[in-house]
Every structure is written in C-alpha cells, then in structure tokens.
Amino acid sequence: MGELCITYMPQIYVDESKGKRLFLQFNRCGGCGYCIEVCPKNTLEKSSTINERLLNPPTVRSGAECSLCRLCEYICPDFSIYVVDIDKAKEVKEEKKEGEWHL
C-alpha cells in the first residue's frame, strides 16, 4: 500500500546523484516538528502553509541540502515524511500506467 502513495505524494527534495527523493504527505503531518529538530543538516523548517489539520508541516529551507539520512522518516509519529529511491518511484509509476498492481 505504501508504494501506491509514491505517485500521489509531493516530493520536497530530490538528489539525482544519490538516486533518492524526499516525500511529504502534507495533510497527514501532525506538525510536531520532530523532523525539524532531528535533522543533522538543518534542512527542514516549519512551513508557513497550513494543512487540513490546521498545522504547519515542514518544508525544505531555501538553498538547503538534504543528506537523505532518513532520521526525519524514522522519528515521524505520523509516517508523513519519507525517502524513496528514484528507481522505485519510477517503477511504481510505470506499473500504474500499465494497470498492473502487485500488492
């Protein structure tokens, strides 16, 4: 089921050289800020945009570089932020186009 979400989630950071993307389910975020606090590169900051839960999810700071270490993913109690391999995201998107789902 998690693979299905890849197609519909907004990516907030992409690093082609590492072959990874950082995704955020904006409206699922509870706004706790744990991801912001745990980030070793100070990449994330609180967004000024309010989600459906009337909270401010994180966003990537302008000019910041994410190491894609996944600490934000591991600490998130809402499972709203995570890193995905670019190849895996493309594979799921292609499966969707072909109408073949392997769940």
N, C-alpha and C positions, 0 to 999 in steps of 0.2 A: 504494500500500500504506500509506503514511503516513497517509492520510486515514481509513483504517479504524480506526487506533489511537485517533483522537479520541474515539470513542464509549466506549472501554473504559479510558481513562486518567483518573486522578483529577485534577481541577483543584485547584490550590493557591492560586490568586489570580484574582479576576475584577474587571475595571474596565469597568462598563457604559458609562461616558461615553466611553471610548476604543474600546469595542467589541471588547475583547480579553480572552483568558484565558491564564493560565499553567498549563501541564500538567506533570506529573512522572510518568514511568514508574518507580515506586518500586523495583521489584525489578531493573530494568535498571541502576540507578545504581551506579557503582563506588566512590562515597564519596570521590573525590579532593579535593573541596572547592574546586575551581577556580571554580565558580559563586558560591560564598560570597565568595571573595576578590575577584572581578572586579565584583561588584555595587556600582554607584556610590551607591546609597541605603542600603546595609547592610540590605537587606530579608531576605536569606536567612541562616539559621543551621543548624548541624548538628542533625538530629533526634535525639531520644533513642530512637527506634524503630529496630530493626534489621531490615533487609530479608533476602531469601532468600540473599543473598551474604554475610551476616553483617557488613554495613556500615551506616553511618548516613547515609542520604540527607539532602538539605537539606529544610528546611521554612520557611515564612514566619514571621518574627518576629511576635509578638503586637503588634497595633497598627501594624505597618509598612505603608508604601505602596510598591508596586512601580511603577516608571515604564514597565515593559514595553519596555525598551530592547533586549532580546534579547541582551545581552552574555553572559548565562549560557548561552543557546542556542548561540551561536557558539563558545564555549570548551569546551563539554561533549564530552569524548572518547567518551562512551558514547551520545550522542544521546538522553539520557533526559529532558531538560527543554527545553520549547519553548513559544513563544507562538503562539496560533491566534486568528484573527478569529472573533468570536462568530457572525457570519452564516455563515461556512464550517462551523463546528461544527454549527449547526442544519441546514444544507443536507445534510450527510453523514448526520445522524441521520434526517432525513426520507427520504432515499434508502434507508436501511436498512429503514425501516418499509414502504416501498413494494416492497421486494425488488429494486430496480433498482440495480445497481452499475456504475459507469462507470470502469473501471480502465484 
